[in-house]
Amino acid sequence: MIAGKVIYLASIGINLGPMSALSSTVLPPSIILTDSEAHLFSFLSKVAESALESASTTTPIVLRVAGGWVRDKVLGLDSDDIDIALDTISGVAFAELCCSYLTSTSTSTSASSPSSTPASPNTQQQDKKKKPKFATIQSNPSQSKHLETATMNLFNYSIDFTNLRTETYSDSTGRIPQISFGTPEEDASRRDFTVNSLFYNITTSSLEDYTSGISDLKSGIIRTPLSPKLTFLDDPLRVLRGIRFSSRFNFTLSPSLITSIKDPEVRLALSTKVSKERVGKELSGCFKTPESGYQAFKLLTSLNLDEVIFTCPTGLTLSSSILPHVSRYVTVSSVSVRLLLMSSILLPNGRDVFEELQKNGRTYKSRSKVHYCVRDGIKWKSNDANDVQMLVEGVDEAVGLLKGGGRLEGGMFLRKFKELWRTGLALGAVKILDGGGEVEGMYEETVERIQGYNLEGCWKAKPLVDGKGLQEVLGLGKGPEVGKWMKKVVEFMLVNEKGTKEECVEWLKKCKEQDMLEDKDDDIKV
C-alpha cells in the first residue's frame, strides 16, 4: 500500500553521517544544499518562471529532484546524480527552454556558482560560440527503458530531465506500458524502491515522501513501492539495483523482495529482457568500495543470480563456495577486488574453450569461456576480460610462488601479471584455501620477499639486448627463435640486477655454444 504524502520542510533537520540508516530520533530529515546546487536550482526556477512569463507554457512548472540525489542528501552523502522530474512539461521540452534561456540571457554554464565579477570580453565571446545543447535518450520498452529523457550539462552537473509518469497496461500480456503524465504519487509508486522514491520540491524547498521512503531509510531496508514482482518485471535490472543499494548502504532486502527475485519469471526476464551492457554497468556500480562489491557478489551467489548473469554459449562452471575465502583480501592494498571476485567465481573454468561461430557464418574459432563471460556476457571492457583470463589461467603460477621461489621466479611472475601481481597472489591464496590448504602469512611473506628483491616495476625495464641485437651477436634469423632468446635476456636481467649489456651478451654466447636455449642454466648469475 502506498503511504500518503508526507512533506518535510528542507530548512529543518540534521545532516547525518555517511553509510548509515536514519536514526529514529532524527525527524524531520533535511536537505542541505551546497552553493553550487543552490545556484543550479535557482537557474532552473528562473527558466520555469521565464517560460510562464513568455507564454511558452500556460501552467506553472513545478520542479522536483527525484531519486538517488534525494536519498543521498538525506543520508548526508555527497551526490551529483541529479534527475529533474517535471509535472506539466516533457523533459525534452524543458531542456529546450533551458537552451533558449541560456542563449537569450548569455548565461555561461561553465561556472559552478554565481560570480559577482563580470566575465571578460574573451570569455563572453567564447561562451557565445558554445551553443547550448542537450541529448535525447529515446525510450526502448524492449529493454525496459520506458521514458524519453533529455540530458544536458549545466554548471558542472549532468542533469536528466523527464516528466512525472504513470503507466497503464492494455496488451494481453500486461507488459507493454502506455506512458502518460502522472502525479507525483503515481510517479513515486512506479519507481524501483521506496528509498529512491523521495522528491525534493525545488519550487517549495521541501522534501516529499509518498511511499514511506523516510521510514525505510530509518529502518535500513530495501523494498518496492508496489508488488516486487510487478516492479521487477517492469524493469528486471532493478533486481541488480536492489543488490547494489543493499550492499552499498548495508541495508536489508525485504523478505517479499527476496521471494520475487527467486521467481522463475523474474529470473527469465533478467536474462532475456535487459541488455548485457546494462547488466555489466550495474555490476560495476556495485564497487563503490571494495567492501560493497564483495557484499554484492555474496548476495548474487546466495540468490543464485550468478547463474543468470554469468553465461557462456556452452555453459560455465561457477564457484560460489570460494567467495568466503576472498574476504581475507577485500581490504588488502593494491588488490583489485573487482577482478579478484570475477576470477574467483570463474576459476573452475581454467583454460576451457568453446568453438565460436565467426561472423562469416562458416568458420569456428576457439574462444576462452572466461574471456567470453566477461567481455560478451556482461560487456566489461576488453582489458577486464584479458585480465580475468590471465588471472584464472595463471593461478597455478601464483600458487607456486606463494609456496617458494627466488628472484627469477618472482620476476617472471611480475612481468606476466604486471600491476595485478598482488591480485594474482591473492587469487592463488584463495585457490589454496578452497582446496583445504593453509595460507596463514603466506601472502604477506611472498609480498615481502618480492619487495626485498626490489622487483616492483620490473616489467617496465627495457631489455639489455633487443631483438635486432640478438640477431647480430648470436647470428639468429628472423622468427620465433628470437623470442625464445629474448626470454633468456629477461632471465639474466632478473637474476643479475646490476648486470651489464656486455655481461649479458657474453652469457648468451655461452648458452648458445652449450645449446642451453631450452634448459635452465644454473650458472646464470654473474
Order of alpha helices (4+ residues) and beta strands (2+ residues): beta-alpha-beta-alpha-beta-alpha-alpha-beta-beta-beta-beta-beta-alpha-beta-beta-alpha-beta-alpha-alpha-beta-alpha-alpha-alpha-alpha-alpha-alpha-alpha-beta-beta-alpha-alpha-alpha-alpha-alpha-alpha-alpha-alpha-alpha
